[in-house]
Protein backbone atom coordinates (compact mmCIF):
# COMPACT_ATOMS: atom_id res chain seq x y z
CA UNK A 1 0.00 0.00 0.00
CA UNK A 2 2.75 2.42 1.07
CA UNK A 3 4.84 1.44 -1.97
CA UNK A 4 1.86 1.84 -4.33
CA UNK A 5 1.21 5.40 -3.07
CA UNK A 6 4.92 6.29 -3.29
CA UNK A 7 5.28 4.74 -6.78
CA UNK A 8 2.28 6.60 -8.16
CA UNK A 9 3.33 9.93 -6.67
CA UNK A 10 6.94 9.68 -7.91
CA UNK A 11 5.59 8.90 -11.39
CA UNK A 12 3.07 11.77 -11.22
CA UNK A 13 5.75 14.20 -10.03
CA UNK A 14 8.17 13.23 -12.82
CA UNK A 15 5.50 13.51 -15.52
CA UNK A 16 4.37 16.92 -14.24
CA UNK A 17 7.82 18.33 -13.46
CA UNK A 18 9.76 17.01 -16.43
CA UNK A 19 7.91 15.18 -19.20
CA UNK A 20 4.98 17.58 -19.59
CA UNK A 21 7.19 20.66 -19.69
CA UNK A 22 6.86 22.43 -23.08
CA UNK A 23 10.56 22.01 -24.06
CA UNK A 24 10.37 18.25 -23.53
CA UNK A 25 7.06 17.82 -25.30
CA UNK A 26 8.30 19.84 -28.25
CA UNK A 27 11.60 17.90 -28.25
CA UNK A 28 9.63 14.64 -28.12
CA UNK A 29 7.71 15.70 -31.22
CA UNK A 30 10.31 17.66 -33.18
CA UNK A 31 13.15 15.17 -32.84
CA UNK A 32 11.35 12.11 -34.32
CA UNK A 33 9.54 14.33 -36.81
CA UNK A 34 12.73 15.88 -38.18
CA UNK A 35 14.43 12.47 -38.45
CA UNK A 36 11.40 11.12 -40.29
CA UNK A 37 11.39 14.08 -42.66
CA UNK A 38 15.14 13.81 -43.19
CA UNK A 39 14.88 10.14 -44.14
CA UNK A 40 11.95 10.77 -46.48
CA UNK A 41 13.74 13.63 -48.23
CA UNK A 42 16.98 11.61 -48.45
CA UNK A 43 15.22 8.62 -50.08
CA UNK A 44 12.10 9.97 -51.78
CA UNK A 45 11.39 6.80 -53.69
CA UNK A 46 11.83 4.50 -50.71
CA UNK A 47 8.90 2.86 -49.04
CA UNK A 48 7.95 4.77 -45.87
CA UNK A 49 7.17 1.46 -44.19
CA UNK A 50 10.80 0.35 -44.55
CA UNK A 51 11.98 3.43 -42.63
CA UNK A 52 9.31 3.33 -39.94
CA UNK A 53 10.75 0.60 -37.63
CA UNK A 54 14.15 2.32 -37.49
CA UNK A 55 12.60 5.72 -36.85
CA UNK A 56 10.40 4.35 -34.08
CA UNK A 57 13.26 2.49 -32.39
CA UNK A 58 15.51 5.53 -32.61
CA UNK A 59 12.84 7.85 -31.20
CA UNK A 60 12.31 5.59 -28.19
CA UNK A 61 16.06 5.20 -27.62
CA UNK A 62 16.80 8.93 -27.70
CA UNK A 63 13.70 9.95 -25.75
CA UNK A 64 14.21 7.54 -22.88
CA UNK A 65 17.98 7.55 -22.42
CA UNK A 66 18.34 11.31 -22.49
CA UNK A 67 15.38 12.07 -20.24
CA UNK A 68 16.11 9.61 -17.44
CA UNK A 69 19.84 10.24 -17.30
CA UNK A 70 19.31 13.99 -17.24
CA UNK A 71 16.42 14.12 -14.74
CA UNK A 72 18.11 11.81 -12.25
CA UNK A 73 21.45 13.61 -12.50
CA UNK A 74 19.59 16.91 -12.10
CA UNK A 75 17.81 15.67 -8.95
CA UNK A 76 21.05 14.23 -7.61
CA UNK A 77 22.95 17.48 -8.05
CA UNK A 78 20.16 19.37 -6.20
CA UNK A 79 20.12 16.58 -3.59
CA UNK A 80 16.34 16.16 -3.88
CA UNK A 81 17.05 12.59 -5.00
CA UNK A 82 18.21 11.88 -1.42
CA UNK A 83 14.54 12.16 -0.39
CA UNK A 84 13.74 9.13 -2.53
CA UNK A 85 16.72 7.16 -1.19
CA UNK A 86 15.72 7.97 2.40
CA UNK A 87 12.03 7.18 1.96
CA UNK A 88 10.86 3.85 3.41
CA UNK A 89 10.42 2.31 -0.04
CA UNK A 90 12.60 -0.38 -1.60
CA UNK A 91 15.18 0.38 -4.28
CA UNK A 92 13.08 -1.81 -6.63
CA UNK A 93 10.04 0.45 -6.23
CA UNK A 94 12.22 3.53 -6.59
CA UNK A 95 13.83 2.28 -9.83
CA UNK A 96 10.49 1.20 -11.30
CA UNK A 97 8.86 4.52 -10.41
CA UNK A 98 11.70 6.53 -11.93
CA UNK A 99 11.73 4.56 -15.19
CA UNK A 100 7.92 4.45 -15.51
CA UNK A 101 7.66 8.12 -16.57
CA UNK A 102 10.49 7.69 -19.06
CA UNK A 103 8.90 4.59 -20.53
CA UNK A 104 5.65 6.48 -21.12
CA UNK A 105 7.62 9.34 -22.70
CA UNK A 106 9.44 6.83 -24.93
CA UNK A 107 6.15 5.29 -26.06
CA UNK A 108 4.84 8.76 -26.89
CA UNK A 109 8.04 9.40 -28.91
CA UNK A 110 7.61 6.14 -30.84
CA UNK A 111 4.15 7.04 -32.06
CA UNK A 112 5.18 10.40 -33.56
CA UNK A 113 6.72 8.74 -36.69
CA UNK A 114 3.69 6.42 -36.94
CA UNK A 115 1.26 9.35 -36.92
CA UNK A 116 3.43 11.20 -39.45
CA UNK A 117 3.75 8.13 -41.68
CA UNK A 118 -0.02 7.63 -41.63
CA UNK A 119 -0.32 10.76 -43.82
CA UNK A 120 1.78 9.09 -46.54
CA UNK A 121 0.93 5.44 -46.29
CA UNK A 122 -1.95 3.12 -45.46
CA UNK A 123 -0.94 1.52 -42.13
CA UNK A 124 -3.72 -1.04 -41.95
CA UNK A 125 -1.25 -3.84 -42.61
CA UNK A 126 0.87 -2.92 -39.59
CA UNK A 127 0.52 -5.30 -36.65
CA UNK A 128 -0.09 -2.88 -33.75
CA UNK A 129 -0.70 -5.82 -31.40
CA UNK A 130 3.04 -6.57 -31.67
CA UNK A 131 4.22 -2.98 -31.99
CA UNK A 132 2.84 -1.84 -28.64
CA UNK A 133 4.55 -4.48 -26.43
CA UNK A 134 7.76 -4.14 -28.48
CA UNK A 135 7.88 -0.37 -28.11
CA UNK A 136 7.19 -0.90 -24.40
CA UNK A 137 10.11 -3.35 -24.05
CA UNK A 138 12.48 -1.13 -26.06
CA UNK A 139 11.47 1.78 -23.82
CA UNK A 140 12.09 -0.29 -20.66
CA UNK A 141 15.53 -1.51 -21.75
CA UNK A 142 16.54 1.95 -23.02
CA UNK A 143 15.31 3.62 -19.82
CA UNK A 144 17.39 1.19 -17.78
CA UNK A 145 20.42 2.04 -19.93
CA UNK A 146 19.68 5.69 -19.13
CA UNK A 147 19.59 4.77 -15.45
CA UNK A 148 22.98 3.05 -15.74
CA UNK A 149 24.36 6.23 -17.26
CA UNK A 150 22.74 8.34 -14.51
CA UNK A 151 24.39 6.24 -11.80
CA UNK A 152 27.81 6.92 -13.34
CA UNK A 153 27.32 10.64 -14.04
CA UNK A 154 27.68 13.41 -11.47
CA UNK A 155 26.66 16.34 -13.66
CA UNK A 156 23.98 16.78 -16.33
CA UNK A 157 26.59 17.41 -19.05
CA UNK A 158 28.33 14.14 -18.12
CA UNK A 159 25.03 12.28 -18.43
CA UNK A 160 24.49 13.80 -21.88
CA UNK A 161 28.03 12.91 -22.98
CA UNK A 162 27.75 9.32 -21.76
CA UNK A 163 24.31 8.98 -23.40
CA UNK A 164 25.64 10.10 -26.77
CA UNK A 165 28.60 7.77 -26.45
CA UNK A 166 26.14 4.84 -26.35
CA UNK A 167 23.32 6.09 -28.51
CA UNK A 168 24.94 7.21 -31.73
CA UNK A 169 26.88 3.97 -32.35
CA UNK A 170 23.63 2.10 -31.68
CA UNK A 171 21.97 3.86 -34.63
CA UNK A 172 24.38 2.04 -36.92
CA UNK A 173 24.99 -1.14 -34.97
CA UNK A 174 21.40 -2.18 -34.26
CA UNK A 175 20.14 -2.46 -37.83
CA UNK A 176 17.84 0.55 -37.66
CA UNK A 177 18.75 1.96 -41.07
CA UNK A 178 21.65 -0.25 -42.18
CA UNK A 179 20.98 -4.01 -42.14
CA UNK A 180 23.27 -5.88 -39.75
CA UNK A 181 24.27 -8.16 -42.63
CA UNK A 182 25.78 -5.09 -44.37
CA UNK A 183 28.04 -4.28 -41.39
CA UNK A 184 31.70 -5.39 -41.34
CA UNK A 185 31.92 -8.90 -39.94
CA UNK A 186 33.88 -7.84 -36.84
CA UNK A 187 31.10 -5.44 -35.81
CA UNK A 188 28.23 -7.91 -36.11
CA UNK A 189 28.76 -9.65 -32.72
CA UNK A 190 28.52 -6.24 -31.04
CA UNK A 191 25.11 -5.73 -32.66
CA UNK A 192 23.77 -8.82 -30.94
CA UNK A 193 24.98 -7.55 -27.56
CA UNK A 194 22.66 -4.56 -27.82
CA UNK A 195 18.97 -4.84 -26.86
CA UNK A 196 17.84 -2.40 -29.54
CA UNK A 197 18.88 -4.89 -32.26
CA UNK A 198 16.17 -7.29 -31.06
CA UNK A 199 13.54 -4.58 -30.60
CA UNK A 200 14.17 -3.12 -34.06
CA UNK A 201 13.93 -6.58 -35.63
CA UNK A 202 10.50 -7.26 -34.07
CA UNK A 203 9.31 -3.83 -35.24
CA UNK A 204 10.48 -4.61 -38.79
CA UNK A 205 8.46 -7.81 -38.72
CA UNK A 206 5.38 -6.02 -37.39
CA UNK A 207 5.57 -3.26 -40.03
CA UNK A 208 6.96 -5.01 -43.15
CA UNK A 209 6.33 -8.66 -42.28
CA UNK A 210 10.05 -9.53 -42.62
CA UNK A 211 12.06 -10.58 -39.55
CA UNK A 212 15.74 -11.58 -39.41
CA UNK A 213 15.38 -13.26 -36.02
CA UNK A 214 12.57 -15.19 -34.40
CA UNK A 215 10.19 -12.68 -32.68
CA UNK A 216 9.95 -15.02 -29.68
CA UNK A 217 13.73 -15.07 -29.33
CA UNK A 218 13.87 -11.29 -29.72
CA UNK A 219 11.19 -10.75 -27.05
CA UNK A 220 13.07 -13.13 -24.78
CA UNK A 221 16.31 -11.23 -25.36
CA UNK A 222 14.60 -7.88 -24.63
CA UNK A 223 13.21 -9.28 -21.37
CA UNK A 224 16.59 -10.77 -20.49
CA UNK A 225 18.42 -7.49 -21.20
CA UNK A 226 15.83 -5.57 -19.13
CA UNK A 227 16.19 -7.91 -16.14
CA UNK A 228 20.01 -7.80 -16.30
CA UNK A 229 20.05 -4.00 -16.67
CA UNK A 230 17.58 -3.69 -13.79
CA UNK A 231 19.75 -5.84 -11.52
CA UNK A 232 22.94 -3.97 -12.48
CA UNK A 233 21.22 -0.60 -11.91
CA UNK A 234 19.94 -1.70 -8.51
CA UNK A 235 23.39 -2.99 -7.55
CA UNK A 236 25.07 0.22 -8.73
CA UNK A 237 22.59 2.43 -6.87
CA UNK A 238 23.27 0.47 -3.68
CA UNK A 239 27.01 0.66 -4.21
CA UNK A 240 27.42 4.19 -5.52
CA UNK A 241 24.60 6.18 -3.97
CA UNK A 242 24.54 4.65 -0.49
CA UNK A 243 28.19 5.23 0.31
CA UNK B 1 15.90 5.62 21.57
CA UNK B 2 19.30 5.75 19.81
CA UNK B 3 22.20 3.47 20.65
CA UNK B 4 25.41 3.92 18.72
CA UNK B 5 28.31 1.61 19.51
CA UNK B 6 31.88 1.81 18.19
CA UNK B 7 30.79 3.51 15.00
CA UNK B 8 33.51 4.01 12.44
CA UNK B 9 33.62 5.33 8.89
CA UNK B 10 36.64 5.44 6.65
CA UNK B 11 37.06 6.67 3.09
CA UNK B 12 40.27 5.06 1.86
CA UNK B 13 42.99 6.21 4.25
CA UNK B 14 40.85 8.97 5.73
CA UNK B 15 38.92 8.23 8.92
CA UNK B 16 35.84 10.47 9.06
CA UNK B 17 34.33 8.88 12.18
CA UNK B 18 36.58 7.09 14.62
CA UNK B 19 34.99 4.57 16.95
CA UNK B 20 32.30 6.70 18.55
CA UNK B 21 29.62 5.50 20.98
CA UNK B 22 26.69 7.37 22.47
CA UNK B 23 23.07 7.03 23.52
CA UNK B 24 20.12 9.36 23.06
CA UNK B 25 17.10 9.03 25.35
CA UNK B 26 13.50 9.26 24.15
CA UNK B 27 12.21 12.85 24.08
CA UNK B 28 15.70 14.30 24.39
CA UNK B 29 17.39 16.94 22.21
CA UNK B 30 20.91 15.68 21.63
CA UNK B 31 23.43 17.82 19.79
CA UNK B 32 26.69 17.18 18.01
CA UNK B 33 28.85 20.29 18.23
CA UNK B 34 31.98 20.58 16.15
CA UNK B 35 33.63 22.43 13.30
CA UNK B 36 33.16 21.55 9.62
CA UNK B 37 34.89 18.29 8.81
CA UNK B 38 34.64 17.00 12.39
CA UNK B 39 32.51 14.01 11.33
CA UNK B 40 29.04 15.32 12.17
CA UNK B 41 27.44 14.77 8.75
CA UNK B 42 29.24 11.43 8.27
CA UNK B 43 27.74 10.24 11.56
CA UNK B 44 24.24 11.46 10.76
CA UNK B 45 24.41 9.91 7.27
CA UNK B 46 25.22 6.52 8.77
CA UNK B 47 22.39 6.89 11.29
CA UNK B 48 19.79 7.67 8.61
CA UNK B 49 20.96 4.95 6.22
CA UNK B 50 22.50 7.15 3.54
CA UNK B 51 25.96 5.83 4.22
CA UNK B 52 27.25 2.43 5.34
CA UNK B 53 29.31 2.23 8.52
CA UNK B 54 32.75 0.69 8.14
CA UNK B 55 32.24 -0.79 11.62
CA UNK B 56 29.95 -0.45 14.59
CA UNK B 57 26.27 -0.69 15.40
CA UNK B 58 23.35 1.71 15.24
CA UNK B 59 20.03 0.88 16.85
CA UNK B 60 17.09 3.25 16.64
CA UNK B 61 14.11 2.33 18.78
CA UNK B 62 15.47 -1.22 18.86
CA UNK B 63 15.75 -1.40 15.06
CA UNK B 64 19.16 -2.29 13.65
CA UNK B 65 19.68 0.46 11.06
CA UNK B 66 22.26 -1.60 9.15
CA UNK B 67 19.94 -4.57 8.71
CA UNK B 68 16.48 -2.96 8.64
CA UNK B 69 17.24 0.39 7.09
CA UNK B 70 13.81 0.97 5.53
CA UNK B 71 11.97 0.06 8.74
CA UNK B 72 14.18 2.49 10.67
CA UNK B 73 13.65 5.21 8.06
CA UNK B 74 9.87 4.94 8.47
CA UNK B 75 10.11 6.39 12.00
CA UNK B 76 12.65 9.09 11.11
CA UNK B 77 12.23 12.65 9.91
CA UNK B 78 15.35 13.81 8.11
CA UNK B 79 16.53 17.36 7.42
CA UNK B 80 19.71 17.43 5.35
CA UNK B 81 22.27 20.22 5.67
CA UNK B 82 20.79 21.73 2.48
CA UNK B 83 17.16 22.60 1.79
CA UNK B 84 16.63 19.86 -0.76
CA UNK B 85 12.99 20.06 -1.82
CA UNK B 86 11.82 20.29 -5.42
CA UNK B 87 12.25 23.71 -7.03
CA UNK B 88 9.57 22.97 -9.64
CA UNK B 89 6.87 22.34 -7.03
CA UNK B 90 5.13 24.80 -4.70
CA UNK B 91 5.22 24.54 -0.90
CA UNK B 92 1.97 22.60 -0.59
CA UNK B 93 2.89 20.15 -3.37
CA UNK B 94 6.31 19.54 -1.84
CA UNK B 95 4.80 18.63 1.52
CA UNK B 96 2.14 16.40 -0.07
CA UNK B 97 4.80 14.63 -2.17
CA UNK B 98 6.98 13.96 0.88
CA UNK B 99 3.94 12.61 2.73
CA UNK B 100 3.20 10.28 -0.20
CA UNK B 101 6.71 8.83 0.06
CA UNK B 102 5.71 7.63 3.54
CA UNK B 103 2.50 6.08 2.19
CA UNK B 104 0.07 8.67 3.52
CA UNK B 105 -3.32 8.81 1.80
CA UNK B 106 -4.30 11.93 -0.19
CA UNK B 107 -6.81 13.38 2.32
CA UNK B 108 -4.51 12.79 5.27
CA UNK B 109 -1.47 14.33 3.58
CA UNK B 110 -3.37 17.42 2.44
CA UNK B 111 -4.73 18.07 5.94
CA UNK B 112 -1.27 17.61 7.48
CA UNK B 113 0.40 19.78 4.82
CA UNK B 114 -2.02 22.66 5.43
CA UNK B 115 -1.54 22.33 9.18
CA UNK B 116 2.27 22.41 8.89
CA UNK B 117 2.26 25.36 6.48
CA UNK B 118 0.21 27.28 9.03
CA UNK B 119 2.40 26.18 11.94
CA UNK B 120 5.59 27.28 10.17
CA UNK B 121 4.09 30.59 9.06
CA UNK B 122 4.19 29.60 5.38
CA UNK B 123 0.45 29.55 4.67
CA UNK B 124 0.63 32.58 2.37
CA UNK B 125 3.50 31.00 0.43
CA UNK B 126 1.76 27.63 0.02
CA UNK B 127 1.18 28.09 -3.70
CA UNK B 128 4.51 29.75 -4.38
CA UNK B 129 7.19 27.75 -6.16
CA UNK B 130 9.93 26.48 -3.80
CA UNK B 131 12.62 28.18 -5.87
CA UNK B 132 10.98 31.56 -5.08
CA UNK B 133 11.27 31.01 -1.32
CA UNK B 134 13.87 32.87 0.75
CA UNK B 135 16.61 30.79 2.42
CA UNK B 136 14.81 30.94 5.77
CA UNK B 137 11.48 29.89 4.21
CA UNK B 138 13.18 27.04 2.35
CA UNK B 139 14.69 25.81 5.60
CA UNK B 140 11.35 25.96 7.41
CA UNK B 141 9.57 24.10 4.62
CA UNK B 142 12.33 21.46 4.60
CA UNK B 143 11.82 20.92 8.33
CA UNK B 144 8.04 20.83 7.84
CA UNK B 145 8.55 18.16 5.14
CA UNK B 146 10.51 16.06 7.62
CA UNK B 147 7.63 16.27 10.10
CA UNK B 148 4.84 15.46 7.64
CA UNK B 149 4.60 11.81 8.72
CA UNK B 150 4.89 12.61 12.46
CA UNK B 151 8.24 10.86 12.98
CA UNK B 152 9.31 9.57 16.39
CA UNK B 153 12.81 10.91 15.85
CA UNK B 154 13.96 13.95 13.93
CA UNK B 155 17.47 14.28 12.50
CA UNK B 156 18.55 17.84 11.78
CA UNK B 157 21.87 18.48 10.08
CA UNK B 158 22.87 22.11 10.67
CA UNK B 159 19.24 23.29 10.93
CA UNK B 160 19.92 27.04 11.05
CA UNK B 161 23.08 27.38 8.97
CA UNK B 162 22.96 30.21 6.48
CA UNK B 163 19.57 31.64 7.39
CA UNK B 164 18.37 34.89 8.94
CA UNK B 165 18.12 35.47 12.68
CA UNK B 166 14.32 35.53 12.80
CA UNK B 167 13.94 32.25 10.89
CA UNK B 168 16.60 30.67 13.15
CA UNK B 169 14.66 31.78 16.20
CA UNK B 170 11.42 30.34 14.82
CA UNK B 171 13.12 27.05 14.00
CA UNK B 172 14.63 26.77 17.48
CA UNK B 173 11.22 27.48 19.01
CA UNK B 174 9.68 24.77 16.85
CA UNK B 175 12.38 22.27 17.83
CA UNK B 176 11.69 22.94 21.51
CA UNK B 177 7.96 22.46 20.91
CA UNK B 178 8.70 19.11 19.26
CA UNK B 179 10.57 17.97 22.34
CA UNK B 180 7.57 18.90 24.48
CA UNK B 181 5.43 16.73 22.20
CA UNK B 182 7.76 13.80 22.89
CA UNK B 183 9.78 13.79 19.66
CA UNK B 184 13.43 12.82 20.03
CA UNK B 185 15.73 15.25 18.24
CA UNK B 186 19.29 14.60 17.07
CA UNK B 187 20.96 17.67 15.65
CA UNK B 188 24.36 18.73 14.47
CA UNK B 189 25.57 22.30 14.64
CA UNK B 190 28.67 24.42 14.70
CA UNK B 191 26.88 27.21 16.59
CA UNK B 192 27.85 27.03 20.25
CA UNK B 193 24.96 29.19 21.41
CA UNK B 194 22.48 27.09 19.45
CA UNK B 195 23.72 23.90 21.11
CA UNK B 196 23.60 25.59 24.51
CA UNK B 197 20.08 26.98 24.04
CA UNK B 198 18.50 23.89 22.51
CA UNK B 199 20.18 20.72 23.64
CA UNK B 200 19.54 18.66 26.73
CA UNK B 201 22.89 17.00 26.13
CA UNK B 202 25.78 17.88 23.85
CA UNK B 203 28.64 15.86 22.44
CA UNK B 204 31.77 17.74 21.33
CA UNK B 205 33.09 16.11 18.18
CA UNK B 206 36.49 16.78 16.67
CA UNK B 207 38.50 14.80 14.12
CA UNK B 208 35.86 12.07 14.08
CA UNK B 209 35.92 11.47 17.81
CA UNK B 210 33.63 12.43 20.67
CA UNK B 211 35.85 14.45 23.00
CA UNK B 212 33.25 14.99 25.73
CA UNK B 213 29.51 14.72 26.21
CA UNK B 214 26.94 15.65 28.82
CA UNK B 215 24.54 18.38 29.82
CA UNK B 216 25.78 21.98 29.57
CA UNK B 217 26.30 22.01 33.37
CA UNK B 218 28.19 18.72 33.32
CA UNK B 219 30.44 19.93 30.53
CA UNK B 220 31.15 23.17 32.34
CA UNK B 221 31.84 21.39 35.62
CA UNK B 222 34.24 19.05 33.83
CA UNK B 223 36.68 21.90 33.22
CA UNK B 224 35.76 24.28 36.02
CA UNK B 225 38.15 23.88 38.93
CA UNK B 226 37.48 26.10 41.92
CA UNK B 227 35.50 29.26 42.23
CA UNK B 228 36.19 32.70 40.82
CA UNK B 229 34.52 35.89 42.07
CA UNK B 230 34.87 39.30 40.52
CA UNK B 231 34.30 42.30 42.81
CA UNK B 232 33.59 45.80 41.55
CA UNK B 233 34.84 48.22 44.20
CA UNK B 234 34.57 51.94 44.92
CA UNK B 235 38.30 52.49 44.50
CA UNK B 236 41.54 50.80 43.52
CA UNK B 237 42.43 48.32 46.29
CA UNK B 238 46.12 48.90 45.79
CA UNK B 239 48.63 46.86 47.88
CA UNK B 240 45.93 44.69 49.48
CA UNK B 241 46.84 41.48 47.67
CA UNK B 242 49.06 39.94 50.35
CA UNK B 243 46.74 40.97 53.17
CA UNK B 244 43.70 39.49 51.38
CA UNK B 245 45.48 36.21 50.73
CA UNK B 246 46.61 35.88 54.36
CA UNK B 247 43.14 36.71 55.68
CA UNK B 248 41.38 34.36 53.28
CA UNK B 249 43.55 31.29 53.26
CA UNK B 250 43.65 29.29 50.05
CA UNK B 251 42.51 32.15 47.88
CA UNK B 252 44.44 34.05 45.24
CA UNK B 253 43.59 37.70 44.79
CA UNK B 254 44.29 39.78 41.71
CA UNK B 255 43.73 43.50 42.08
CA UNK B 256 43.09 45.39 38.88
CA UNK B 257 43.47 49.10 38.29
CA UNK B 258 39.91 49.44 36.89
CA UNK B 259 38.49 49.11 40.43
CA UNK B 260 37.92 45.40 40.07
CA UNK B 261 39.34 42.53 42.02
CA UNK B 262 39.34 38.81 41.17
CA UNK B 263 39.47 36.18 43.92
CA UNK B 264 40.06 32.52 43.10
CA UNK B 265 39.74 29.64 45.53
CA UNK B 266 39.21 25.87 45.49
CA UNK B 267 36.50 26.33 48.16
CA UNK B 268 33.47 28.58 47.90
CA UNK B 269 34.33 32.16 48.89
CA UNK B 270 32.08 33.67 51.59
CA UNK B 271 31.15 37.17 50.43
CA UNK B 272 30.38 38.97 53.68
CA UNK B 273 33.86 38.59 55.30
CA UNK B 274 35.49 39.85 52.10
CA UNK B 275 33.12 42.80 51.93
CA UNK B 276 33.68 43.60 55.63
CA UNK B 277 37.45 43.37 55.15
CA UNK B 278 37.31 45.82 52.26
CA UNK B 279 34.86 48.08 54.11
CA UNK B 280 37.32 48.31 57.02
CA UNK B 281 39.91 49.50 54.49
CA UNK B 282 37.54 52.21 53.29
CA UNK B 283 36.54 50.40 50.11
CA UNK B 284 32.89 49.67 49.26
CA UNK B 285 31.82 46.70 47.16
CA UNK B 286 29.27 47.55 44.49
CA UNK B 287 29.03 44.22 42.75
CA UNK B 288 30.18 40.62 43.24
CA UNK B 289 29.79 38.13 40.38
CA UNK B 290 30.72 34.47 40.24
CA UNK B 291 32.61 33.88 36.98
CA UNK B 292 31.92 30.55 35.28
CA UNK B 293 33.52 29.39 32.05
CA UNK B 294 31.29 29.75 28.98
CA UNK B 295 30.47 26.72 26.86
CA UNK B 296 32.83 28.24 24.31
CA UNK B 297 35.67 28.17 26.88
CA UNK B 298 34.82 24.56 27.71
CA UNK B 299 34.76 23.61 24.02
CA UNK B 300 38.15 25.23 23.40
CA UNK B 301 39.66 23.59 26.48
CA UNK B 302 38.31 20.10 25.74
CA UNK B 303 38.76 19.96 21.98
CA UNK B 304 41.84 22.13 21.59
CA UNK B 305 39.98 23.82 18.71
CA UNK B 306 39.87 27.61 18.91
CA UNK B 307 36.34 28.99 18.82
CA UNK B 308 37.47 31.16 15.90
CA UNK B 309 37.37 27.97 13.80
CA UNK B 310 33.66 27.57 14.57
CA UNK B 311 33.08 31.27 13.92
CA UNK B 312 34.83 30.90 10.55
CA UNK B 313 32.45 28.00 9.78
CA UNK B 314 29.53 30.26 10.71
CA UNK B 315 30.70 32.79 8.15
CA UNK B 316 31.10 30.07 5.55
CA UNK B 317 27.54 29.02 6.35
CA UNK B 318 26.49 32.49 5.28
CA UNK B 319 24.62 33.38 8.43
CA UNK B 320 23.13 36.85 8.28
Interface residues (C-beta under 8 A of the other chain):
Chain A: X1 X2 X3 X5 X6 X8 X9 X10 X13 X16 X17 X78 X79 X80 X82 X83 X84 X85 X86 X87 X88 X89 X90 X242 X243
Chain B: X45 X48 X49 X50 X51 X52 X70 X71 X73 X74 X76 X78 X80 X82 X84 X85 X86 X87 X88 X89 X97 X98 X100 X101 X102 X103 X104 X105
